[in-house]
Amino acid sequence: MSELRVSYAPPTGYPLGTNASFRICSKIVIPIIRMITKRDWQGAEKIPKTGPVIVVSNHVSYFDVLGFAYFLFHNGRAPRFLGKASVFRTPIIGRILLAAGQVPVEREGEGAAKAIDHAKAILMAGHMLGVYPEGTLTRDSGLWPMVAKTGVARLALQTGAPVIPIAQWGTADVMPTYGKRVRFFPRSQITIRCGEPVDMSPWAGKSEDAQALTEATAHIMREITKLLEEIRGQVRPPVIFDPHNSDLPRTGNFKKKKG
């Protein structure tokens, strides 16, 4: 997968970062999203209009990326996502994603370390980078954010790019967690809240300090969770699900029956 040609060209056009493939896909996908969902979006004015920026969100459904990308695209930025490499191996879809500027990465093993290098290149070019810090769909039974990986904190501290927290809710009504069938009707409401940039100053200069990265990551996830609490009108459970202390696999559909 590392042999695939990935473009790190600076963003152009409007929405900033769009290209021919992105534009064509948006004309096909956006009308479908509008047809099957209702949208309650707030806080987009907090997203920088230009320059490198990291937008982070919770992850509950495969549909998340479509709703998230639509929200960002509608508000002036065409994001770049680091996607699991297996998706890019899919005929046609993989080529479309590459053409749209998305970047394939391995989520585990030696290849996972290269994700930071890809992300840095994207940010240095001036793009918006979209990241799900948990690295996979949440394993929490109540669909609350889990303890996340430290890659986003490391990336933010190494590049100085602002981190914008975003919470979304309702996508699991369109496509259930780990489900692959879309519910077209009745229309589901997708709610998105965008927060203020996360203050990373307490950990400045500590991108190689493991404890600092753990603390900074927890801080980022708290900001996302606060927004999600507002959306859901609930308070998250006191114990945060930690995949590191779980027997569940780190990635993939853990609900799938094994033959």
ZAMARGU-4260 file (C-alpha; in steps of 0.2 Angstrom, whole numbers, plus 5000, padded with zeros to 4 digits):
<rodrens>
0) 5000/5000/5000 | 5015/5012/5003 | 5018/5010/4984 | 5002/5019/4980 | 5005/5037/4974
5) 4999/5049/4987 | 4997/5068/4983 | 5003/5081/4996 | 4999/5096/4984 | 4994/5112/4993
10) 4975/5114/4994 | 4967/5124/4981 | 4949/5128/4975 | 4933/5130/4985 | 4929/5122/4997
15) 4948/5124/5000 | 4956/5107/4996 | 4944/5101/4984 | 4949/5093/4967 | 4940/5085/4952
20) 4937/5068/4961 | 4931/5076/4977 | 4920/5088/4968 | 4912/5074/4958 | 4909/5063/4973
25) 4901/5077/4983 | 4889/5080/4969 | 4884/5061/4970 | 4885/5059/4989 | 4878/5075/4996
30) 4861/5074/4988 | 4859/5056/4995 | 4864/5062/5013 | 4852/5076/5012 | 4838/5065/5006
35) 4840/5052/5021 | 4845/5064/5035 | 4840/5080/5044 | 4854/5090/5050 | 4857/5100/5066
40) 4874/5108/5064 | 4882/5121/5075 | 4899/5129/5078 | 4907/5128/5061 | 4912/5147/5062
45) 4926/5140/5074 | 4935/5131/5060 | 4949/5141/5052 | 4946/5145/5034 | 4964/5142/5029
50) 4980/5134/5035 | 4984/5118/5043 | 4971/5111/5056 | 4967/5095/5064 | 4948/5091/5066
55) 4944/5077/5078 | 4928/5068/5082 | 4920/5053/5090 | 4917/5037/5080 | 4901/5027/5082
60) 4897/5022/5064 | 4904/5019/5047 | 4893/5033/5041 | 4902/5045/5052 | 4915/5050/5039
65) 4901/5055/5026 | 4892/5066/5038 | 4908/5073/5045 | 4915/5076/5028 | 4899/5084/5022
70) 4899/5096/5037 | 4917/5101/5034 | 4914/5103/5015 | 4898/5113/5017 | 4908/5125/5028
75) 4922/5128/5016 | 4935/5115/5019 | 4938/5098/5009 | 4946/5087/5022 | 4960/5074/5021
80) 4957/5058/5031 | 4969/5044/5035 | 4960/5029/5031 | 4963/5010/5034 | 4973/5003/5020
85) 4961/4988/5017 | 4948/5001/5010 | 4960/5007/4997 | 4963/4990/4991 | 4944/4989/4985
90) 4943/4991/4967 | 4936/5007/4960 | 4933/5014/4978 | 4951/5014/4982 | 4956/5023/4966
95) 4942/5036/4970 | 4948/5039/4987 | 4966/5041/4982 | 4961/5053/4968 | 4951/5063/4981
100) 4967/5065/4991 | 4964/5053/5005 | 4978/5043/5012 | 4979/5024/5016 | 4988/5019/5032
105) 4990/5003/5041 | 4982/5004/5058 | 4993/4991/5067 | 5011/4985/5066 | 5026/4994/5059
110) 5015/5002/5045 | 5005/5012/5058 | 5020/5022/5063 | 5020/5029/5045 | 5003/5037/5048
115) 5011/5052/5058 | 5023/5055/5043 | 5008/5055/5031 | 4998/5067/5043 | 5013/5079/5044
120) 5015/5080/5026 | 4996/5084/5024 | 4997/5097/5037 | 5013/5105/5030 | 5005/5107/5014
125) 4991/5117/5022 | 4977/5105/5022 | 4963/5101/5035 | 4966/5084/5042 | 4951/5074/5049
130) 4955/5061/5063 | 4946/5049/5074 | 4958/5048/5089 | 4950/5031/5095 | 4957/5023/5079
135) 4941/5013/5076 | 4923/5013/5081 | 4920/5014/5099 | 4918/4998/5109 | 4909/5007/5123
140) 4892/4999/5126 | 4884/5016/5127 | 4893/5023/5112 | 4903/5035/5122 | 4921/5039/5117
145) 4934/5027/5123 | 4952/5030/5129 | 4960/5036/5113 | 4977/5033/5104 | 4990/5046/5107
150) 4994/5050/5089 | 4984/5065/5087 | 4992/5073/5103 | 5009/5069/5096 | 5005/5076/5079
155) 4997/5092/5086 | 5012/5095/5098 | 5025/5092/5084 | 5017/5103/5071 | 5008/5116/5081
160) 4992/5114/5071 | 4976/5119/5080 | 4965/5105/5086 | 4946/5107/5084 | 4935/5096/5093
165) 4919/5090/5085 | 4905/5078/5092 | 4892/5070/5081 | 4877/5060/5085 | 4864/5051/5075
170) 4874/5042/5062 | 4871/5026/5071 | 4853/5028/5067 | 4857/5029/5048 | 4870/5014/5049
175) 4871/5005/5065 | 4888/5002/5073 | 4897/4990/5063 | 4882/4988/5052 | 4884/4991/5033
180) 4866/4993/5028 | 4859/5011/5027 | 4842/5015/5034 | 4834/5027/5021 | 4818/5031/5030
185) 4812/5038/5041 | 4825/5052/5039 | 4837/5052/5054 | 4844/5068/5062 | 4863/5070/5063
190) 4868/5082/5076 | 4886/5090/5075 | 4893/5102/5087 | 4910/5110/5084 | 4920/5117/5099
195) 4934/5130/5102 | 4952/5125/5098 | 4959/5113/5111 | 4972/5122/5123 | 4988/5111/5120
200) 4999/5124/5129 | 5002/5113/5145 | 5011/5100/5135 | 5021/5111/5123 | 5038/5104/5119
205) 5033/5087/5126 | 5029/5077/5110 | 5041/5063/5115 | 5035/5062/5133 | 5024/5047/5135
210) 5015/5054/5150 | 5012/5071/5143 | 5005/5063/5127 | 4993/5052/5137 | 4987/5068/5147
215) 4985/5078/5131 | 4975/5064/5123 | 4964/5063/5137 | 4961/5082/5137 | 4957/5081/5118
220) 4944/5067/5121 | 4936/5076/5136 | 4933/5091/5125 | 4924/5080/5112 | 4915/5071/5126
225) 4908/5088/5133 | 4901/5092/5116 | 4893/5075/5115 | 4886/5076/5132 | 4877/5093/5127
230) 4870/5084/5111 | 4864/5069/5121 | 4858/5078/5136 | 4867/5065/5147 | 4883/5064/5157
235) 4895/5050/5152 | 4899/5036/5164 | 4912/5039/5176 | 4923/5024/5170 | 4929/5027/5152
240) 4931/5011/5142 | 4949/5007/5139 | 4953/4996/5124 | 4970/4993/5131 | 4963/4984/5146
245) 4950/4974/5136 | 4950/4957/5128 | 4941/4964/5113 | 4952/4965/5097 | 4959/4983/5095
250) 4952/4985/5077 | 4939/4977/5066 | 4921/4971/5070 | 4922/4962/5087 | 4903/4958/5085
255) 4905/4947/5070 | 4902/4929/5073 | 4918/4919/5071 | 4916/4903/5061
</rodrens>
